[in-house]
Amino acid sequence: MTRELRFAANWKLHLGPVEARTYMQTFRARYRRHEHRDVWFFPPAVSLEAAAQAVRERDDLWVGAQDIYWEPKGAFTGAVSAPLAAEAGAKATLVGHSERRHIFGETDDDTRKKVAAALAAGLAPVLCVGETLAERESGHTQAVVNRQLAGALGGMDGAKLAQVTIAYEPVWAIGTGRNATPQDAAAIHREIRAWLAARGVARARVLYGGSVSLKNIAALLAEPELDGVLVGGASLDPATWAELVQTGAT
């Protein structure tokens, strides 16, 4: 079976609309389509439409929202709904990124409502799960990940679950320069697959995130449990990102 890889770029609070257009121009000049791999970009909300327009004729390049609110419309100042994101060109959305959980107080129940809202609007959810350093050192990694999976996806049927990409992002590895070893990540990815398989998902898509860079991407992708990566800082330079996403491509 041919291995399908997904590379997701989370720009966080960087790159406005003008920068996004320039970035995409540079990236596209350096990246040619590769079979069996796709590249997703998650710009800040103000740059979503600009980024989406820049790749609109490339079905291997998707643009998504970094976050959505679960209500489709209403008096929610500052929020972006799934239908509005889709209208701006989004095809996917992150849900439950650790920064949303730990900085903005997002709960497991919030992630459940956001996943449901994304699916209802035709967006592909990328559900982020992962443990803090304290949780890891106390041996609670799998319990935390299972709780986050159950909180967001519990009770969902297999057909809907199969539309959700999972991104395992250990919180202690995000932006710290530290990353889980490929073997550490693979062990958690196997548990995530088992959780999904028990609920009817025959083939899950599980990405790894956390200080991914040009220095470690080859070693990470050498581990077959990893279906790709979700990358922050190393995705902000289009030349670097173009090189990273072509790792191992023929």
C-alpha positions in Angstrom: 0.0 0.0 0.0 1.4 3.4 -1.0 2.1 5.6 2.0 0.1 8.8 2.0 1.8 11.8 3.7 0.3 15.1 4.9 2.4 18.2 5.8 0.5 20.9 7.7 1.9 24.4 8.3 0.5 26.3 11.3 1.5 30.0 10.8 0.1 31.0 14.2 0.2 34.8 14.6 2.4 35.5 11.6 2.1 36.5 7.9 -0.6 39.0 6.9 -2.4 38.9 3.6 0.4 40.6 1.6 3.0 38.3 3.1 0.8 35.3 2.5 0.5 36.0 -1.2 4.3 36.5 -1.5 4.9 33.3 0.6 2.7 31.2 -1.7 4.3 32.5 -4.8 7.8 31.5 -3.5 6.6 28.2 -2.2 4.9 27.2 -5.4 8.0 28.1 -7.4 10.0 25.7 -5.3 7.5 22.9 -4.7 6.2 20.7 -7.5 3.3 18.3 -7.0 4.2 14.9 -5.5 1.9 12.0 -5.7 0.7 10.6 -2.4 1.5 13.7 -0.3 -0.5 16.9 0.3 0.4 20.2 1.9 -2.1 22.1 4.2 -1.6 25.7 5.4 -3.2 27.2 8.4 -2.8 31.0 8.2 -4.2 33.6 10.6 -7.8 34.4 9.9 -7.0 37.7 8.2 -4.9 35.9 5.6 -7.1 32.9 5.0 -8.7 34.2 1.8 -5.5 35.5 0.4 -3.7 32.2 0.9 -6.7 30.2 -0.4 -6.8 32.3 -3.6 -3.1 31.7 -4.2 -3.6 27.9 -4.4 -7.1 27.7 -5.6 -6.3 25.5 -8.7 -4.0 23.1 -6.8 -6.0 20.3 -5.2 -2.8 19.0 -3.4 -2.5 22.4 -1.6 -5.2 23.1 1.0 -5.8 26.1 3.2 -7.5 25.9 6.6 -8.5 27.9 9.6 -6.5 27.8 12.8 -9.6 27.8 14.9 -13.4 28.1 14.5 -16.3 28.8 16.8 -19.1 26.2 16.9 -22.0 28.5 16.2 -22.6 29.2 12.5 -23.5 32.9 13.1 -24.7 35.3 15.7 -23.5 37.9 18.2 -20.0 36.5 18.8 -17.6 39.3 18.3 -14.2 38.3 17.2 -15.2 34.7 16.4 -14.9 32.9 13.0 -17.5 30.3 12.2 -17.0 27.2 10.1 -19.3 28.4 7.3 -17.5 31.8 7.2 -14.1 30.1 7.1 -15.3 27.8 4.3 -16.6 30.9 2.3 -13.2 32.4 2.6 -11.6 29.3 1.0 -10.9 27.0 4.0 -11.1 23.3 3.4 -9.9 22.3 6.9 -9.5 23.6 10.4 -7.4 22.9 13.4 -9.3 22.0 16.6 -7.9 21.9 20.1 -4.4 23.1 19.4 -2.5 23.2 22.8 -2.3 26.9 22.6 -6.0 27.1 22.3 -6.3 24.8 25.3 -3.7 26.2 27.6 -3.7 29.9 26.7 -7.3 30.5 25.8 -8.9 27.9 28.1 -10.5 25.7 25.5 -12.0 22.5 27.0 -12.6 19.0 25.7 -16.3 19.9 25.4 -15.4 22.9 23.3 -13.4 20.7 21.0 -16.3 18.3 20.6 -18.6 21.2 19.5 -15.9 22.5 17.1 -15.3 19.1 15.5 -19.1 18.7 14.9 -19.4 22.3 13.5 -16.4 21.7 11.1 -17.9 18.5 9.8 -21.3 20.1 9.4 -19.7 22.9 7.3 -17.7 20.4 5.1 -14.4 21.3 6.7 -11.9 18.5 7.5 -11.0 18.7 11.2 -7.4 18.3 12.5 -7.8 17.4 16.1 -4.7 18.2 18.2 -4.0 16.1 21.3 -1.0 15.9 23.6 0.3 16.0 27.1 2.2 18.5 29.2 5.6 17.8 30.6 4.2 17.2 34.1 1.6 14.7 32.7 4.3 12.9 30.7 6.7 12.7 33.7 3.9 11.3 35.9 3.1 8.6 33.3 -0.2 9.9 32.3 0.4 10.5 28.6 -1.9 7.9 27.2 -4.7 8.7 29.7 -4.5 12.4 28.7 -4.6 11.6 25.0 -7.5 9.2 25.4 -9.4 11.7 27.5 -8.9 14.3 24.7 -10.0 11.9 22.0 -13.1 10.9 23.9 -13.9 14.5 24.8 -13.9 15.5 21.1 -14.9 12.4 19.3 -16.8 10.2 21.8 -20.1 8.9 20.5 -19.3 9.8 16.9 -19.9 7.1 14.3 -17.1 5.6 12.3 -17.9 7.4 9.0 -17.5 10.8 10.7 -14.5 9.7 12.7 -12.8 8.7 9.5 -12.9 12.3 8.3 -10.9 13.5 11.3 -7.1 13.8 11.1 -5.4 13.5 14.5 -2.3 15.5 15.3 -0.3 14.2 18.3 1.5 17.3 19.7 3.2 16.8 23.1 2.9 20.2 24.7 6.4 20.1 26.1 7.8 19.8 22.6 6.0 22.7 20.9 8.4 25.6 20.3 10.9 24.3 22.8 13.4 22.7 20.4 12.7 19.4 22.1 10.8 16.7 20.3 9.6 13.2 21.0 11.8 10.6 19.4 10.3 8.8 16.4 9.8 5.8 18.6 8.1 7.7 21.3 5.7 9.3 18.8 5.1 6.0 17.1 4.0 4.4 20.4 1.4 7.1 21.0 0.3 7.0 17.4 -0.4 3.2 17.7 -2.5 3.8 20.7 -4.5 6.6 18.9 -5.0 4.2 15.9 -6.2 1.5 18.3 -8.7 3.9 19.9 -10.1 4.9 16.5 -10.1 1.3 15.2 -12.2 0.2 18.2 -14.8 2.7 16.9 -14.8 1.6 13.3 -12.0 3.6 11.7 -10.1 1.1 9.5 -7.4 3.6 8.4 -6.7 6.6 10.5 -4.5 9.6 9.6 -2.2 10.6 12.5 0.3 13.4 12.3 3.1 14.4 14.7 3.8 17.9 15.8 6.4 19.5 18.1 9.6 21.2 17.1 9.7 19.5 13.7 12.5 20.9 11.6 14.8 20.1 8.6 17.2 18.5 11.1 14.7 15.8 12.3 12.1 15.5 9.6 13.8 12.6 7.8 14.1 10.6 11.0 10.5 11.3 12.0 9.2 10.3 8.5 11.3 7.1 8.6 8.9 5.9 11.3 5.9 4.4 9.4 3.4 5.2 12.2 3.8 8.9 11.3 1.4 9.9 8.5 3.0 13.4 8.3 3.7 16.4 10.5 2.1 19.6 11.8 4.7 22.3 11.9 4.9 25.8 13.4 8.1 27.8 13.2 9.8 25.8 10.5 6.9 26.5 8.2 7.2 30.3 8.2 9.9 30.5 5.6 8.6 29.3 2.2 11.9 28.0 1.0 12.6 26.0 4.2 9.0 24.7 4.1 9.3 23.7 0.4 12.5 21.7 1.3 10.9 20.1 4.3 7.8 18.9 2.6 9.8 17.3 -0.2 11.8 15.2 2.3 12.1 11.7 0.9 10.1 12.5 -2.3 11.1 10.9 -5.5 
